[in-house]
Amino acid sequence: MPTSPLQQVKKLYGSKEKLVDEVAGLFAPDEGESAEDFRKRLKHVANSKLLRLAKVGAAVKELGGREAIIAKVAELSGLAKDKDFVSKISSYADPKLLELHRSLSRKAKAKAAKSAS
């Protein structure tokens, strides 16, 4: 039987407070919002969403941060010199950027494998 989001939170982080602290450390608050208000807002978010945000934040950090992902996406799409494209993808949320990076990486890997054979 699969574990519930609450069970996952307790197993991985011990409490929702620790998970909220982790997510708050990975993401910046909205413009004009204090860090304390951001934490308060996160306390009312569902456990499953917090777990997903923690996973996304860790993946972004692992890939070198948001700016590195934007640069890599622009490079993989062949539009690194197109300032309009770079500014457009800069407005994307982290999960969308991460998915775009994964998709383009898979396509590049498949293209390289096809040309090698």
N, C-alpha and C positions, 0 to 999 in steps of 0.2 A: 504494500500500500504506500503510495507516495506521501512524502511529508508535507505538512501544511507550511505556508510562508512563516507563520509564527514559530513553528518548530525549527525551521531553517535559521531564522534570526537568532533564536536561543542557542542553537548548536554552533553557529559560526561566529556570533558576536557577543553572546551572553545576554544582551538586552537590547531593546529598541533604541535606548539612549546612545549606546555605543555605535550602533549602525547609523543613527542620525548624525553623530559626530564625524564618522567616517565620510558620509556623503557630503556633509557640509564642508569638509576639508577638500574634497575633490572638485567641487563646483563653486563658482563665485555667486554671491547674491545678486539679485537684479539691481539695476542702477537705482539709487535712491533708497535702497533697502539696507538696513543694518544687518550685521552678522547675527545678532541675537534674534531679530525678527525672522530671518531666514531659517534659523534653527527651530523657532516656534512653528513656522509654517511646515517644516519637514516633519515635525512630530505628529501632524494630522494626516500625513500621507500613508497610504496602505503599505503594509510590509512587503508585498510582492513588488510594488513599484520601487520601494527603497532598495530592495535586493537587486533589481534590474539596474537601477542607477549606480549602485556600488560596482556592479560588474562592468558597466560602460565606462565609468570613471577610471577604474583600474586598467582597462584596455587602452584608453586614451593615454594614460600615464605611461604604460608599457611601450607604446608606439612613439614616445618622445614628446607628447603634448599636442595640444590643439593646432598650433602653428605648423608643427612638423607634419601632421596629417593633412592639413590644407595644402602644403607644398607638395607632398607625395601624390595627392589626388590630382593636382594640377599637372604634375609631371607624367603620371600614368595616363591621363586623358590627352596628353599632347598639347595642352593649353597653358603651359607654365608662364609664357610671356604675355598672355591675355589678361590684362589687369581687371577687366570687367568680370571675367569668369572667376578670377581669384576673389574679388570682392563679393561676388554673389555667393560662392560656396563658404565664404567667411561668415555669412549670416546664418548658415545652417546650424541646427542643434547638434550636439556631440553624437547622439545615436545615429542621426542621418549621415553625418560625416564618416562615422565608423563603418556603417553599412556600405557607403559609396566606396570607401577605401578597400573593403573586403571584396566587393564586386569587381572593381577594376584590377585588383591584385590577381584574382582568379582568372580573369580574362587574359591578363598579361602572361601569366604562367602557362595557360593553355595555348596561347599563341606561340610562346617560346618552345613548348614541347612539340607543337605541330611543325614548326619550321626546322627543328632539330632532327625530326624523323624523315 
